[in-house]
Amino acid sequence: MKQFIEKKQDVVICGGGIAGLVLALALGKTGKKILICEKGKYLNPNGADVLKPSGISILSELGLLPNLLKAEAQKRHEVSFFHNGLPTLHIDYRLQQSTDHFFLIPYQEVLAIVLEAIKKTPSINILMETELTEIEQDNDGNVVTVVLNEKEYVYPDIVIGADGINSKLRNLLGINAEMYFYPRAMYFNKFPIVNSVRERNRLYVDDKNALAYFYPINHKEFRTVLSFEKDEANYLFQENQVSELKKRLRKFVSCSDDAIEAITQSNGFTTFPLCRMNLPKYNFNNVVFIGNAAHSVHPISGQGMNLAIEDAWELFCQISNYYKRALALSEALNQFHNTRHPISQAIANYADQLANSFGSKDGFYLSLNPKIQTSGRQINDLNAIGL
């Protein structure tokens, strides 16, 4: 990476999450001058740990599969779902997709792998602690200048908003994002791995809207993902409430006793609010939004990181069409929107329905869609959930 800022850039990407990094790497490999601006001192390590077949395929295309395996990505084929402790559905990827597995790997490990590849790509520059503070537009509404940290002026052909749910670029353009925040948050922690987690991924819910999901993130550790109604969560995740937390989990977790026993603390869990959002339009003149800057889905679908990676790859393909003079920029970005928006909307609808189906076993079972859960993107699969 260069150590200085070139004033003229092909693409400026606001945000250093997985969507922005994958897009930068793909474009950078074609020799385009790419500038990534990340406001944080470090990349945000919080994100999904699941790489579904769609995400695996794209990262493999970028030559990153050996790096994922070296980082102890856990290759899995199956996941079991339970309601009130009773088996509800078992999904085997070998029966659903041409790619017969998924990977479990910490989000920050995936970021680090993509970032390392970016550092080896001469045409990409990434600036940390660099915030987009101002934009200048021409008479047609194209962003012709971006101002960084109130002092650096850069002139891009294309500007990408990959700066998350609270996108600064969206705000500067005056774009309103309608968000629905779920009343229940999720809580994440990791503990030493146990046999039941080595055996299989298991996700449990109950009719009081509780959730527990246990899965490996490397050879030595597993992730615990928990969710309860707000008042119950406030009680259970206090300090010194680990015995109460375990007692509550035993009411609906039936095949993971050793995972419950491995939980050694009730505080120290990472948490963040969950929301549903999908911008009505992803592209505005020469600006386009991807990943969580464009949409947000409930994580029970396991699709968040994969949607972001899919966005990045589709946008790379369309921007490449523009630079090859196969399409005008407006046509390329419209094509990106027309391809990705309905998919994100369908997945958001699916995840929302699933997250609100815990009240009965039948409702939960009927809401689960193995094709979508395993990253199916065929039109018939999406039509089934209201595309």
C-alpha positions as CSV (number, residue, x, y, z in Angstrom):
1,M,0.0,0.0,0.0
2,K,1.1,3.5,-0.7
3,Q,2.0,5.8,2.2
4,F,0.5,8.9,0.7
5,I,-2.9,10.0,-0.7
6,E,-3.2,10.4,-4.4
7,K,-5.7,13.2,-5.1
8,K,-7.3,11.4,-8.0
9,Q,-8.8,8.0,-7.3
10,D,-10.9,5.6,-9.3
11,V,-12.9,4.5,-6.3
12,V,-13.1,5.8,-2.7
13,I,-14.6,3.4,-0.2
14,C,-15.9,4.7,3.0
15,G,-15.6,2.0,5.7
16,G,-13.3,-0.9,6.4
17,G,-15.8,-3.7,7.0
18,I,-16.0,-6.9,5.1
19,A,-18.0,-5.5,2.2
20,G,-15.6,-2.6,1.6
21,L,-12.5,-4.7,1.9
22,V,-13.7,-7.4,-0.4
23,L,-14.7,-4.8,-3.0
24,A,-11.4,-3.0,-2.7
25,L,-9.4,-6.3,-3.1
26,A,-11.4,-7.4,-6.2
27,L,-11.0,-4.0,-7.9
28,G,-7.4,-3.5,-6.8
29,K,-6.5,-6.8,-8.5
30,T,-7.5,-5.2,-11.8
31,G,-5.2,-2.3,-11.2
32,K,-7.8,0.3,-10.3
33,K,-6.7,3.0,-7.8
34,I,-8.7,2.4,-4.6
35,L,-8.7,4.4,-1.4
36,I,-10.4,3.0,1.7
37,C,-11.2,5.4,4.5
38,E,-11.8,3.9,8.0
39,K,-12.6,6.2,10.8
40,G,-11.5,3.8,13.5
41,K,-8.0,3.3,14.8
42,Y,-8.6,-0.4,14.2
43,L,-11.0,-2.3,12.1
44,N,-14.2,-3.2,14.0
45,P,-13.8,-6.9,15.1
46,N,-17.5,-7.5,15.7
47,G,-19.4,-9.4,13.1
48,A,-20.8,-12.7,12.0
49,D,-18.7,-15.9,12.2
50,V,-20.5,-17.8,9.5
51,L,-19.3,-18.1,5.9
52,K,-22.1,-19.7,3.8
53,P,-21.5,-21.3,0.4
54,S,-22.0,-18.0,-1.4
55,G,-19.3,-16.2,0.6
56,I,-16.9,-19.1,0.4
57,S,-17.2,-19.2,-3.4
58,I,-16.3,-15.5,-3.7
59,L,-13.4,-15.6,-1.2
60,S,-12.1,-18.6,-3.1
61,E,-12.3,-16.7,-6.4
62,L,-10.1,-14.1,-4.8
63,G,-7.5,-16.7,-3.9
64,L,-8.2,-16.6,-0.1
65,L,-9.4,-20.2,0.6
66,P,-5.9,-21.5,1.7
67,N,-5.7,-18.5,4.1
68,L,-9.1,-19.4,5.6
69,L,-8.1,-23.0,6.2
70,K,-4.8,-21.9,7.7
71,A,-6.7,-19.7,10.1
72,E,-8.6,-22.8,11.4
73,A,-11.9,-22.1,9.6
74,Q,-14.1,-24.9,10.9
75,K,-15.7,-26.8,8.0
76,R,-19.2,-28.0,8.8
77,H,-22.0,-29.8,7.0
78,E,-24.9,-29.8,9.5
79,V,-26.9,-27.7,11.9
80,S,-29.8,-28.8,14.1
81,F,-32.7,-26.6,15.3
82,F,-34.7,-27.2,18.5
83,H,-37.9,-25.7,19.9
84,N,-38.5,-26.0,23.7
85,G,-35.8,-28.7,23.7
86,L,-37.4,-30.8,21.0
87,P,-35.8,-31.5,17.6
88,T,-37.5,-29.3,15.0
89,L,-35.4,-29.4,11.8
90,H,-32.0,-30.8,10.8
91,I,-30.3,-29.1,7.8
92,D,-27.6,-31.0,5.9
93,Y,-25.8,-28.7,3.4
94,R,-24.8,-31.8,1.4
95,L,-28.5,-32.1,0.4
96,Q,-29.0,-28.4,-0.3
97,Q,-26.1,-26.7,-2.2
98,S,-23.4,-27.5,-4.8
99,T,-21.0,-26.3,-2.0
100,D,-21.7,-29.0,0.6
101,H,-20.4,-27.1,3.6
102,F,-20.1,-23.9,5.5
103,F,-17.2,-22.4,7.5
104,L,-17.2,-21.0,11.0
105,I,-14.4,-18.5,11.6
106,P,-14.3,-15.3,13.7
107,Y,-15.2,-12.3,11.7
108,Q,-12.0,-10.5,12.7
109,E,-10.0,-13.4,11.2
110,V,-11.8,-13.0,7.9
111,L,-11.1,-9.2,8.0
112,A,-7.4,-9.9,8.7
113,I,-7.1,-12.3,5.8
114,V,-8.6,-9.9,3.3
115,L,-6.6,-7.0,4.8
116,E,-3.4,-8.9,4.4
117,A,-4.2,-9.5,0.7
118,I,-5.0,-5.8,0.3
119,K,-1.6,-4.8,1.8
120,K,0.0,-6.8,-1.0
121,T,-2.0,-5.0,-3.7
122,P,-0.1,-1.9,-4.9
123,S,-3.1,0.1,-6.2
124,I,-5.0,0.0,-2.9
125,N,-4.4,2.4,0.0
126,I,-6.2,2.2,3.3
127,L,-6.2,5.0,5.8
128,M,-7.1,4.4,9.4
129,E,-8.5,7.2,11.7
130,T,-9.7,8.9,8.6
131,E,-13.2,10.2,8.5
132,L,-15.3,11.5,5.7
133,T,-16.2,15.0,6.8
134,E,-17.5,16.7,3.7
135,I,-18.5,16.0,0.1
136,E,-18.9,18.3,-2.9
137,Q,-21.3,17.6,-5.7
138,D,-21.6,18.8,-9.3
139,N,-24.8,20.2,-10.8
140,D,-25.9,16.6,-11.7
141,G,-25.5,15.4,-8.1
142,N,-22.3,13.4,-8.6
143,V,-19.9,13.5,-5.7
144,V,-16.8,15.0,-7.3
145,T,-14.8,15.7,-4.1
146,V,-14.6,14.0,-0.7
147,V,-12.9,15.8,2.2
148,L,-11.1,13.6,4.7
149,N,-10.5,14.7,8.3
150,E,-11.5,18.2,7.2
151,K,-8.3,18.8,5.3
152,E,-7.5,16.2,2.6
153,Y,-9.3,16.6,-0.7
154,V,-9.7,13.6,-3.0
155,Y,-11.4,13.4,-6.4
156,P,-13.0,10.0,-7.1
157,D,-14.8,8.6,-10.1
158,I,-17.0,6.5,-7.8
159,V,-17.8,6.7,-4.1
160,I,-18.9,3.6,-2.1
161,G,-20.7,3.8,1.2
162,A,-19.6,0.7,3.1
163,D,-19.6,2.5,6.5
164,G,-22.2,0.5,8.3
165,I,-25.6,1.0,9.8
166,N,-24.9,4.6,10.9
167,S,-23.4,5.5,7.5
168,K,-21.8,9.0,7.5
169,L,-21.9,9.1,3.7
170,R,-25.7,8.5,3.8
171,N,-26.1,11.3,6.3
172,L,-24.0,13.7,4.2
173,L,-26.2,13.0,1.2
174,G,-29.4,13.4,3.3
175,I,-30.6,9.9,2.7
176,N,-33.0,8.6,5.3
177,A,-32.8,4.9,6.3
178,E,-35.9,3.6,8.0
179,M,-34.8,1.2,10.7
180,Y,-36.8,-1.2,12.9
181,F,-35.0,-2.2,16.1
182,Y,-35.8,-5.6,17.5
183,P,-36.8,-5.6,21.2
184,R,-34.3,-8.5,21.9
185,A,-30.6,-8.1,21.6
186,M,-28.1,-10.9,21.2
187,Y,-25.2,-11.6,23.5
188,F,-21.9,-13.2,22.3
189,N,-19.0,-14.9,24.2
190,K,-16.5,-17.7,23.7
191,F,-15.5,-20.6,25.9
192,P,-13.2,-23.6,25.7
193,I,-14.6,-26.1,23.2
194,V,-16.7,-29.1,24.4
195,N,-17.7,-32.4,22.7
196,S,-21.3,-31.5,21.8
197,V,-20.1,-28.5,19.9
198,R,-17.4,-30.5,18.2
199,E,-20.1,-32.9,17.1
200,R,-22.6,-30.5,15.5
201,N,-24.0,-26.9,15.5
202,R,-27.1,-26.7,17.5
203,L,-29.6,-23.8,17.7
204,Y,-32.3,-23.7,20.4
205,V,-35.3,-21.4,20.9
206,D,-38.2,-21.5,23.2
207,D,-41.8,-20.1,23.3
208,K,-40.6,-17.3,25.6
209,N,-38.4,-15.9,22.9
210,A,-35.1,-17.2,24.2
211,L,-32.4,-18.4,21.9
212,A,-29.1,-20.3,22.4
213,Y,-26.6,-21.2,19.6
214,F,-23.4,-23.0,20.1
215,Y,-20.7,-23.5,17.4
216,P,-16.9,-23.8,17.1
217,I,-14.8,-20.9,15.9
218,N,-11.5,-22.8,15.9
219,H,-10.0,-26.0,17.3
220,K,-10.0,-24.8,20.9
221,E,-13.0,-22.4,21.3
222,F,-16.7,-22.2,20.7
223,R,-19.1,-19.3,20.4
224,T,-22.1,-19.0,22.7
225,V,-24.9,-16.8,21.2
226,L,-27.8,-16.1,23.6
227,S,-30.9,-13.9,23.4
228,F,-33.8,-13.3,25.9
229,E,-36.5,-10.8,26.3
230,K,-35.1,-7.4,27.5
231,D,-36.0,-7.6,31.2
232,E,-34.9,-11.2,31.5
233,A,-31.6,-10.4,29.7
234,N,-30.9,-7.5,32.0
235,Y,-31.3,-9.8,35.0
236,L,-29.4,-12.8,33.6
237,F,-26.4,-10.9,32.3
238,Q,-25.5,-9.2,35.5
239,E,-22.3,-10.0,37.3
240,N,-22.5,-13.2,39.5
241,Q,-25.6,-14.5,37.8
242,V,-24.0,-17.4,36.0
243,S,-25.9,-20.0,38.0
244,E,-29.2,-18.4,37.1
245,L,-28.2,-18.1,33.5
246,K,-27.4,-21.8,33.4
247,K,-30.6,-22.7,35.1
248,R,-32.6,-20.7,32.5
249,L,-30.7,-22.4,29.6
250,R,-31.4,-25.9,30.9
251,K,-35.1,-25.2,30.5
252,F,-34.9,-25.3,26.7
253,V,-31.3,-26.6,25.8
254,S,-31.6,-30.3,25.6
255,C,-28.5,-31.8,23.9
256,S,-25.7,-29.4,25.0
257,D,-25.2,-29.9,28.7
258,D,-21.4,-29.6,28.4
259,A,-21.8,-26.3,26.5
260,I,-23.9,-24.9,29.4
261,E,-21.4,-26.1,31.9
262,A,-18.6,-24.4,30.0
263,I,-20.2,-21.0,30.6
264,T,-18.2,-19.5,33.4
265,Q,-19.5,-16.0,33.6
266,S,-22.7,-14.1,33.1
267,N,-21.2,-10.7,32.4
268,G,-18.5,-9.9,29.8
269,F,-20.8,-10.9,26.9
270,T,-20.5,-8.6,23.8
271,T,-23.9,-7.2,22.8
272,F,-25.3,-4.8,20.2
273,P,-28.8,-3.9,19.1
274,L,-30.4,-5.7,16.1
275,C,-32.3,-4.0,13.4
276,R,-34.0,-4.5,10.1
277,M,-33.3,-2.1,7.3
278,N,-33.2,-2.0,3.5
279,L,-32.7,1.3,1.6
280,P,-35.3,1.9,-1.1
281,K,-32.4,2.6,-3.5
282,Y,-28.7,1.6,-3.3
283,N,-27.3,4.0,-5.9
284,F,-27.4,7.8,-6.2
285,N,-25.6,9.1,-9.3
286,N,-21.9,8.0,-8.8
287,V,-22.5,6.9,-5.2
288,V,-23.6,3.4,-4.2
289,F,-24.1,1.7,-0.8
290,I,-23.3,-1.9,0.1
291,G,-23.3,-4.1,3.2
292,N,-24.8,-2.7,6.4
293,A,-24.8,0.8,4.9
294,A,-27.5,-0.5,2.5
295,H,-29.3,-3.2,4.5
296,S,-29.5,-5.0,7.8
297,V,-31.0,-8.4,8.5
298,H,-31.6,-10.3,11.8
299,P,-28.6,-12.6,12.4
300,I,-30.8,-15.7,12.9
301,S,-30.7,-16.2,9.1
302,G,-26.9,-16.5,9.3
303,Q,-26.7,-14.3,6.1
304,G,-25.3,-11.0,7.2
305,M,-21.6,-11.4,6.3
306,N,-22.5,-13.3,3.1
307,L,-24.9,-10.6,1.9
308,A,-22.1,-8.1,2.3
309,I,-19.6,-10.3,0.4
310,E,-22.2,-10.9,-2.3
311,D,-22.8,-7.2,-2.6
312,A,-19.1,-6.5,-3.0
313,W,-18.7,-9.1,-5.7
314,E,-21.7,-8.0,-7.7
315,L,-20.6,-4.4,-7.5
316,F,-17.1,-5.4,-8.6
317,C,-18.6,-7.1,-11.6
318,Q,-20.8,-4.0,-12.5
319,I,-18.0,-1.5,-12.0
320,S,-15.7,-3.7,-14.1
321,N,-18.4,-3.5,-16.9
322,Y,-18.2,0.3,-16.6
323,Y,-14.4,0.4,-16.9
324,K,-14.5,-2.0,-19.8
325,R,-17.0,0.5,-21.4
326,A,-19.6,-2.2,-21.6
327,L,-22.0,0.0,-19.6
328,A,-22.4,3.6,-18.6
329,L,-21.8,4.2,-14.9
330,S,-25.5,4.9,-14.3
331,E,-26.4,1.6,-16.1
332,A,-23.8,-0.4,-14.1
333,L,-24.9,0.9,-10.7
334,N,-28.6,0.5,-11.6
335,Q,-27.9,-3.1,-12.6
336,F,-26.2,-3.6,-9.2
337,H,-29.3,-2.2,-7.4
338,N,-31.7,-4.2,-9.5
339,T,-29.8,-7.4,-8.8
340,R,-29.1,-7.0,-5.1
341,H,-32.0,-5.1,-3.7
342,P,-34.7,-7.7,-4.1
343,I,-32.4,-10.4,-2.7
344,S,-31.6,-8.3,0.4
345,Q,-35.3,-7.6,0.8
346,A,-36.3,-11.2,0.6
347,I,-33.6,-12.2,3.1
348,A,-34.7,-9.4,5.5
349,N,-38.3,-10.7,5.3
350,Y,-37.2,-14.2,5.9
351,A,-35.0,-13.4,8.9
352,D,-37.8,-11.2,10.4
353,Q,-40.4,-13.9,10.0
354,L,-38.0,-16.5,11.6
355,A,-37.1,-14.2,14.5
356,N,-40.7,-13.7,15.3
357,S,-41.8,-17.4,15.1
358,F,-40.6,-18.7,18.4
359,G,-44.1,-18.8,19.9
360,S,-44.9,-22.3,18.7
361,K,-42.9,-25.3,17.4
362,D,-45.0,-25.5,14.2
363,G,-44.6,-21.8,13.6
364,F,-40.8,-22.0,14.0
365,Y,-40.6,-25.1,11.8
366,L,-42.7,-23.6,9.0
367,S,-40.6,-20.4,9.1
368,L,-37.3,-22.3,8.6
369,N,-36.3,-22.5,4.9
370,P,-33.3,-24.8,4.4
371,K,-32.6,-23.4,0.9
372,I,-32.4,-19.8,2.2
373,Q,-30.6,-20.8,5.4
374,T,-27.9,-22.4,3.3
375,S,-27.6,-19.3,1.0
376,G,-29.9,-20.4,-1.8
377,R,-30.4,-17.5,-4.1
378,Q,-32.5,-19.1,-6.9
379,I,-35.6,-17.2,-7.9
380,N,-37.9,-20.0,-6.8
381,D,-36.4,-20.1,-3.3
382,L,-36.7,-16.3,-2.9
383,N,-40.3,-16.3,-4.3
384,A,-41.3,-18.6,-1.5
385,I,-40.5,-15.8,1.0
386,G,-42.1,-13.0,-0.9
387,L,-39.6,-11.7,-3.4
